[in-house]
Amino acid sequence: MRASVARLAALAVCVALTIYFLPAFLPDLPDPTDDQVIATPSVETTPVGGESVDPQYESSDQATPVASRSIPQQEGFESTGAMSDQRDMASSTIEAFTSLDYTLLYTYSAIETLFLYQTIPERVQLILWEGGDFDDCLLRNETNYRKMDKSWASGGWQTERKGCIRREGFEDGIPIWKNFVFHFWGHNRWPLGPGWTLSPTHHAAWSDTPEKENQYLGYSIESRCLAYPIPSRREHRGVALGKKPSYFDPSSREYVWPDMLPSIIASMPKEINETGEFDFRLVATARGKQDLTAQGLENIGPQSQESWYKLLASSKFLLGVGNPYLSPSPYDALCFGVPFINPIFYTHDSKHPDDWTKWHTQHNELRSIGPPYVYHVMKGDSKGLRQAMLAALNNPINRYIPELMTRRSVRERHRALVETDWKKKAEEKVRYGSVEEIPFKFDYLL
């Protein structure tokens, strides 16, 4: 029996024993009685972006991992087939820390996180939280603890003083500077500032105030992508990105190609090979198998993980339609050797329309990557879209993974997260008064 995703609270990382508390958005874990060892997938060396991809992380000289629960094969890839950023980041984080030989321990609630920490406090280096569970820990006190305890959690074990974070009156709690929160939007999620808020997206790369952006931890899809073979021949088709039928609604302001796709698709050249003559098709994987023929799309409905990979890897390009924003699917496509067409919503500098630093696009992290990997087309530009689709059909690419998305790069950012002196940074923030207000008094460094 699998434990519910919603039950996971945090992941603790231990150096010589680091504790990690798993966020609630992680893939389903086995039942707590089904202990297994976390394994890092083995993949063959494959050229990516002109360089070779490491077949495995190198083993470090850190502590040997202890037994933990494994992350099972991802399931339920519906619609686009893609995992959310949350699951990608969580799975990548587990892979990175495991490769560094850090021990990972999982909990299912704030109170279980506290009890595990109190058992081995000197061994716990970091605690990574899902935001809601961290709020429960941060605010837990004598008056609200009952409503914060989940029905299946062990909150009744805290029979004396009630709390979770170390503060005046609850000196046995977790030091606040050891706690980090996964967050997937640009704003800061917690009192000590953006350094303690972990993001899958490199917001600082396009921000005018990068020092105010959340800490970029990122993720890599390299292991799972490289484990999937590239077909010897691609079908004469493209794939439209999007799992919700509303993404393809011509009346929506966010749909970027209204009344354009049918004529553009009809203008695409046929493919003629030894097996026959084939018209170009553009398929979608939207929920409910809603009829999208008016938009020029053949909706084949949600796909399993394997079917999604097979569909994407055997197609000639992936087309963005405006939503979803910052989806991981374009990274999957590039890793499969499939170009992505990235819509530009607008530019902040109309006098210099080619200045990509001023663009706001469906996938801002890909703005700096150009053809033949990523084609950027202004919203509503039917001529530009047709040219991009033709170019993608006529200029096939090899596998490509942006450097910041490689396992090596992600691993080093995780290493830096563990090796940074966060207590010192917290002391500096308190000393210079740059800590946000919270609804009770406590010493951040107690």
Buried (B, 14 or more C-beta within 10 A) or exposed (E): EEBEBEBBBBBBBBBEBBBBBBBBBBBBBBEEEEEEEBEBEEBEEBEBBEEEBBEEBEEEEBBEBEEBBBBEEBEEBBBBBBBBBBBBBBBBBBBBBBBBBBBBBBBBBBBBBBBBBEEEBEBBBBBBBBBEBBBBBBBBBEEEBEEBBBEEBEBEEBEEEBBBBBBEEBEEBBBBBBBBBBBBEBEBBBBBBBBBBBBBBBBBBBEEEEEBBBBBBBBBBBBBBBEBEBEEEBBBBBBBBBBBBBBBBEEBEBBBBBEBBBEBBEEBEEBEEEEEEEEBBBBBBBBEEBEBEEBBBBBBEBBEBEBBBBBBBBBBBBBBBBBBEBBBBBBBBBBBBBBBBBBBBEBEEEEEEEEBEBBBBBBBBBBEBEEBBBBBBBBBBBEBBBBBBBBBBEBEBBBBBBEBBBBBBBBEBBBEBBEEEBEEBBBEBBEEEEBEEBEEEBEBBE
